[in-house]
Amino acid sequence: MLRDAIRSLAEAKIAPFAAAVDEEARFPQEALDALVANDLHAVHVPESYGGAGADALATVIVIEEVARVCASSSLIPAVNKLGSLPVILSGSEELKKKYMGPLAAGEGMFSYCLSEPDAGSDAAGMKTKAVRDGDFWVLNGVKRWITNAGVSEYYTVMAVTDPTKRSKGISAFVVEKSDEGVSFGAPEKKLGIKGSPTREVYLDNVRIPADRMIGEEGTGFATAMKTLDHTRITIAAQALGIAQGALDYAAGYVKERKQFGKPVADFQGVQFMLADMAMKIEAARQLTYAAAAKSERGDKDLTFQGAAAKCFASDVAMEVTTDAVQLLGGYGYTRDYPVERMMRDAKITQIYEGTNQVQRIVMARNLP
């Protein structure tokens, strides 16, 4: 029922704008409005804070179904979870009450600020600093590759509070868009997910109350990593949705397109391609859903499973979307058809929330 409801909504209210959102590189406001109107923009927020209280698997299904028609739009529920999960996992009760309510009500989105110009895969090498000043912290630094920056109202920001301790000297804070000293760079010009703005976030002497620290001082990096264990599964879901959308379109196309007097779908070489695409998507789906269940239960092998799901599903998405372009031939290479957009959108799933090379390091270090 959940999948049917989201698919109907996605096809009616999000799909019609997907091509224009990509072409114009604009934020998918129609998708946000539709998701908020149906309480699907941040389904993970617990009921005790006014949210839908969806579990990890339900959240994955929402993201998958939105990504099937528009990858950019699927970053609304995905990044709302990424940005707010540190507060849910480690924040004080006051902090949760203050920020989860508005998020659940659709009054503001949440972004996640970990990466920096010189700290990508090596996130512990960040330079953004937070210095205590009485009942306040003063933040200075630059965050890069921040999804939905400028649109989101709230930002979970990781900053160095003790430079002598490397990862154990990093703390997490909630910064608001309206805080004095917060500004944004120009939107990046990207290969894909063009409807989701990616910008730098500048923190220039941003003074925030001390109670906006998430968890204890020095626990920010641990919270950031714990968050990614859960949210990598949402990227797997996004990749899964993109791949499914590409297969669905390509399968429909080859049944209609005739060459040599018969539908292209009748050729065994094409059938083998479709079979491999469908098989790999189903394998990715099972891995992703199992990882979501582990996320919900907090299983010990979550770190391995989350990395595996994200890595496998994103590699599958890249392969399937490339094959979908191939199956459409010359038409697949034009913007008149959606598969080239899906191929461009799929690429980022192999990169963000940890490159697939980093995922393999994570898996190797966490072998069961």
N, C-alpha and C positions, 0 to 999 in steps of 0.2 A: 504493500500500500504506500509506504514511504517513497519507494523508488518511482512508482507510477505517478504519484503526486508531483514529485520534483521533475520527472521527465516531462509531464504535461506543461508545467510552469515554464521549464527551460525552453521547450520548443515553441511555446506561445509568446513568451515575454522576453526571452534572451536571444534565442537563435536569430530572429529577424534583424537584429542590430549588430550581430557578430562581425560581419564583413565591413560595415561602416566604421565600427569601433577600431578595427585593425587598420583600415585604410586611412582614417583621420587621426589615428594614434590619440584617441580621446578616452577619458574615463567612461566606463559603461554605466552611466547614471541610471539608465532604464533597468539594468540588471539589479543594481543596488536597491532601487525603489521596489521592484518586484520581490526581491528576497526579503527586504524589511517588512513589506506588507504581509508576507506569508510566514514571518518569523523564521526565516531560513538563513539569515545573514551571519548568525553567531549561535548555532544550535547547541554548541558545547557548554554554554554558560549554565551552571547548576540552577535548578528551580528555586533554591533558597535565595538566589540573588535576582530573581525575576526572569531567568532564562528558560529555555525549553528543556534543559537537562538531558540532552541527547548523549548517548554513550559514544565511544570512539568509532564503533562500526557504523552507526547511523550518520555520524559526521562525515565519515569516508564516503558513504553512499551519496550524500548531498553534494560533496565536492566532485565526485566522479560524474554524476549526472549533469552538473553544470558545465564541467570541463568538456563533456561530450559535444556540446554545441558551441562553447566559447571559453577557451582557456583563461583569457584575461578576467572574465567574470568569476571564474572559480577561485580566484585569489582573494575575493571578498570574504567568503567563509573560512578559507584556509589561513589567510594572514590574520584575521580576527582571532583565530585560535592561537596562532604563533605568537602574536603580540601580547595576548592576555594570559596565556598559560603560565608564564613565570609568576604572575600575581596569584593565580589559582593555586599553584604548587607551593609557593614560598611566602606569599604576602600575608600581612597581618589581617585580621578580621575586618578592621576599619578600612584598610586599603581595598579589600575585596568588595565591601559594601559600597564604597565610594565610586569604584570604576566599573564593576560588573553590571550594575543596574543600567547606567546610560548605554553601555555596549549592547546589552540585551534588548533595550528599548529602541535601538537603532539611532541613538542620538550622536554617536561618534564611533569611528572605527579605531582599531588598535594596530600599531606597527611595531616592528622588532628591530632594534638598532644594535647590532653586534659588529658587523664588518666595518673596516676602515680602509683608507687608501693603501696603507702598508700592512694591514692585518686582515687577510682573507682567510685562507685555510689555517693560517697560524693566528687564530683569533686571540690567543693569550698575549700576543705581541702588540695589543692595542695601546694607543697613546692618549685617548680621551681621559681627562682627569676630573676627579671630583674632590674638592677640598672642603673640609668642615669649617663652618664659620658660625659658631654659636648654635642656634636652633635651625640652621640652614646648611645645605650643601651647595657649593658653587661649581658648576660644570663647564668645562671648556674642551672643545675638540670637534672633530669632523667624523661623521658616520657616512659610509658609502653603500650603494646598492640597496637603499631602503625602499622596500615595496610599499606602494600607496602613500609614500611621503608627500606631505602637503595636503592630502585629502583626509588622512586620519587625524582625529583629535588627540589621540593618546599614543605615547611612545614608550616602550620598555627600553631603557638605555643602559648599556654596560659601560662602566667607567672605572679607571684605576683609582683606588683609594689608598693603596700602600704599594709604591713602586718597587719595594724591596722583595715583595713576595710573589711576583709574576702572577700565575693564575689564581693563587690564594689571596691576592691583593686587589681583586676585582669585585666590585659591588654593583647591584642592579637598582635602578631608579625608575619611577614613572615621571615622565616629562610631558607636559601638555603643550599643544600647538600654540596656545595663547600666552605661554610663559615668555616674559621679556628676554630677548637674546636668542630666541629660536628662529632660525630662518632656513630656507631651502634652496638648493642649487637648481639649475635648469633640468628639465626631464631628460634622461638619457635617450639617445636615438638607438633603438634596439632592433635586433633581428626579428624577434617575436614578442608575444604577450604585450603588444603595443598599447593595449587599452588599460594596462595597469602601470601607473606612473612609477618610475624608478628614479629617485633623486638623492642627492647628498643632503644630509641634515647637519646644519651648523649650530653649534652650541657656543655662544659667546657670553661668558659670565652669566650663565643661567642660574639664578638663585631659586632653589626649591626647598620647601619645608623638609626637615629631617625625617618626618614620618612618611615621606614618599619613597624611602628606601624599601626595596623588596627583600624581606628576610634580613638576616644579620649582615653586618659589614664583613666583606671578604668572601661571601658565599655566592656572589653574582655569577661567577664563571660556572660553578657547579650547577646552579639553577639553569643557566643558559644551555648547558650540555644535556641536562635532564629533560628540558623542554624539547630539544631536538630529537631525543629518543622517541617522543610521542608524535611530534609534528612531521618528521620525515615520512611517516605513514600517510599524511595528508598529501604530500608531494607524489607518493606512489599512486594515490587515488586520482590525483590530477593527471598524471601520466596515463593511467589506465583509461580515464575518460576520453582523453585526446585520441588514444589508440583505437578505442571502441568507435568513436565518431568517424575516424578515417576508414576503418573496416566497413562500417555500415554504409558509408557513401560509396566506397569502391565496389562493394558487393552489388549494390543496386545498379551502379553504372555498367558493370560488365554484363549484366543480364539484358540491359537495354541496347547496348552498343553492338552492332553487327559488323563483322568482317568475314570475308570469304564465304558469304552466304549464310552465316549462322552467328548466334550470340557469342561474344568473346568468352563468356562464362562456360561455353561448351568445350573449350580447349583445355586439355589435361594440364598443360604447363601453368595456365591461369588458376585452375582448380587447386593445384598443389600450393601455389602462392597463398591463396585464400585460406586453405587448410592450415598452413603453417602460421599465418597471421592470427587466426582464431585460436589455435592451440596455445600459442605463446601468450595471448591476451588472457586466456582462461587460467594459465599457470600463474601469471602475474596477479590476477584477481584473487586466486586462492591464497597466495602468499601475503597479499595486502590485507585481506580480510582476517586471516589468522593473526597477523601482526597487530591489527586493530583490536582483536579480542585480547591479545597479550597486553596491549596498552591499557585497556580497560581494567584488567586484573592486576596490572603492575608486576607481571612475571619477571623472574630474574634474567631471562634471556632476551628481554625486550630490546636492549641495545643492539644485539646481533640481528634480531628479526626486523627491527625498524630499518636498519642500514640495508639489509638484504632486500626488503620489499622496495625501498626507494631505488636502489641500484638496479635491481632486475626490471622493475616496472618501467623505469625511465629508459633503459636500454631497449626494451621491447617497444616502447612508444616511438623511439627514433627509427627503429627498424620497420615497424608497421606503417608509419606515416610515409617513409621513403618508398616502401613498396606500393602504398596507395597511389602516390604520385606516378609511379611506374605504370600501374594498371590503367590509369587514365591517359597514358601516353602524352601527346602534346598538350592536351587539354589540362592535364594534371599540373603542367608547368605554368598555367595562366591563373590570374587572380579572379577569373570568372567562376572558378570552382574552388571549394573550400579546402581541398587536401593540401595545397601548398602552404596555406596558412597554418594548418595543423602540423605540418612538418617543421615549419619555423618555430611554432609554439613549443613543440616537443623538445627541442634542443635544450632549453633552459632547465628542464627537469633533470638533466644529467649534471647540471652545474650547481644550482642553488641549494641551500641547506646542506652544504657539503658536497663537493664534487664526487663523482663516482669512484675516483681514485682514493679519495679520503674515506668513502664508504667501505672500500675494500680493506683499508688499513684498520678501520673500526671493527670490521668483521673478523679479521685475522687476530686482533687483540682480544676478541670476545668469543672465540671459538667455544662451542658448548663442550 
